[in-house]
């Protein structure tokens, strides 16, 4: 039977020193026992490792952070995703209480808070409460006055600091304030009420050598920031190209925060009804297939209207030692297009249309989204010794021998003009026999003896110059063809682009409205009109790849 329990938690700092050991149940292997077995594996280490040589036999789950290492041992069969999800939730909670980035010094100086969090999140190995807002009501976080008095040896709960009578104020009655909501703190109060929606999509597009798209997906995340008093009840309306009836087809594999009412989404796709947690949280996630459900031959790059397109030409020049990367920047994402045309924010756009995604109800700024942080990466074969003569019409390019890649960076200013940009490079391959013979220096290194032998024939004078062999035109063409054939394996096989575009979503998803239901909300106050805002961002992290 598979268990769903946490036996112990071990936290190590960047020097692999144990800073926290918390045992929940049974007698798992100690931190000093499991750490050497974990470090014995080569980097990158897997997140789940089976250790048959320990007593008892242990399955070790791990989560690596920039400055910390989290380990959870399990002596019985345990659901891996359950343990790994608990570790991710734990890191999020610690960052929420202690601040990001999470450091070993913060954990060591706040052991009392961390111990309370571990006890509230997991009781005797059973995970029970992982919502940061609910934990804030259960965990006593020392105030800065308490820390100051504790530093000089005085009790932090001095009666002089408490209200009249020397008694702590009673806790609010949960029945009087309404039913408890696990993901929202009670008695939330703000002087200025704000609601913000941030939709971020990550592109993943693969193009064939002919330029035809093979696959194109956009993975979206809807982040929500709620800074509003009381218990608000919100309704977020999303729309997609094709209208409400196309929401089910566009949103593939949607995931939601527990606050979202799934029955409302099933009944009316595109409507998110929820009581938000306090602060910033991830409201929903989705995946969109940017290519229509047609045959492979009917797919064209025009169906996507991406900010840029890439074309790679190889085996150029007389000897085939050069290649060229051509970049075409769309006019819809440049500053020049804003002066020549006024884009309407209320029109409907086809999926992946490349048009700016409108704000609430189609209003908002009419500024054209600009292409930013453009970097083209060209991986080179291992046999390439060097890249010379890098000529870029825009931006700067450089070759990194350690990673064997060519990076072409184009600034936002340089990418603000529509049109094409080119990068041409020359490839230098490994030394062959002809090159070694022509590189005579007068010395030859003897690897066996570790000595340099002087070549006397390289310094002997000659009264007559050696006659150069006569090379016919046919022989020259044969030599060039042979060099082209030799340089063919040195050409790049792909090129990928990284960039970001603010104010545009590749899928065409947009926020139609964000409404506050005053009838269902509680504790808002009279005349509350929250400030609302929405932002769109499309990111490609080497997600636009062209094969060649």
PEVENGI-V173909 format. One record per run of one state. SS is the DSSP state (H for helix, E for strand, C for the rest). FROM is the first residue (numbers start at 1). LEN is the number of residues. If there is no record, write none. Layout:
# PEVENGI-V173909
ss->SS from->FROM len->LEN
ss->SS from->FROM len->LEN
This chain:
# PEVENGI-V173909
ss->C from->1 len->2
ss->E from->3 len->1
ss->C from->4 len->4
ss->E from->8 len->5
ss->C from->13 len->5
ss->E from->18 len->6
ss->C from->24 len->7
ss->H from->31 len->9
ss->C from->40 len->8
ss->E from->48 len->4
ss->C from->52 len->6
ss->E from->58 len->7
ss->C from->65 len->4
ss->E from->69 len->6
ss->C from->75 len->3
ss->E from->78 len->1
ss->C from->79 len->1
ss->H from->80 len->19
ss->C from->99 len->5
ss->H from->104 len->6
ss->C from->110 len->1
ss->H from->111 len->11
ss->E from->122 len->2
ss->C from->124 len->2
ss->E from->126 len->2
ss->C from->128 len->4
ss->H from->132 len->7
ss->C from->139 len->5
ss->H from->144 len->8
ss->C from->152 len->7
ss->H from->159 len->3
ss->C from->162 len->32
ss->E from->194 len->14
ss->C from->208 len->5
ss->E from->213 len->15
ss->C from->228 len->3
ss->E from->231 len->1
ss->C from->232 len->2
ss->E from->234 len->6
ss->C from->240 len->4
ss->H from->244 len->7
ss->C from->251 len->1
ss->E from->252 len->5
ss->C from->257 len->3
ss->E from->260 len->1
ss->C from->261 len->1
ss->H from->262 len->6
ss->C from->268 len->3
ss->E from->271 len->4
ss->C from->275 len->4
ss->E from->279 len->11
ss->C from->290 len->6
ss->H from->296 len->3
ss->C from->299 len->2
ss->H from->301 len->3
ss->C from->304 len->4
ss->E from->308 len->9
ss->C from->317 len->5
ss->E from->322 len->8
ss->C from->330 len->1
ss->H from->331 len->3
ss->C from->334 len->1
ss->H from->335 len->6
ss->C from->341 len->19
ss->H from->360 len->3
ss->C from->363 len->8
ss->E from->371 len->9
ss->C from->380 len->6
ss->E from->386 len->7
ss->C from->393 len->3
ss->E from->396 len->5
ss->C from->401 len->4
ss->E from->405 len->6
ss->C from->411 len->3
ss->H from->414 len->3
ss->C from->417 len->2
ss->E from->419 len->10
ss->C from->429 len->4
ss->H from->433 len->6
ss->C from->439 len->4
ss->E from->443 len->4
ss->C from->447 len->4
ss->E from->451 len->4
ss->C from->455 len->1
ss->H from->456 len->3
ss->C from->459 len->14
ss->H from->473 len->18
ss->C from->491 len->3
ss->E from->494 len->9
ss->C from->503 len->7
ss->E from->510 len->7
ss->C from->517 len->5
ss->E from->522 len->1
ss->C from->523 len->8
ss->E from->531 len->17
ss->C from->548 len->1
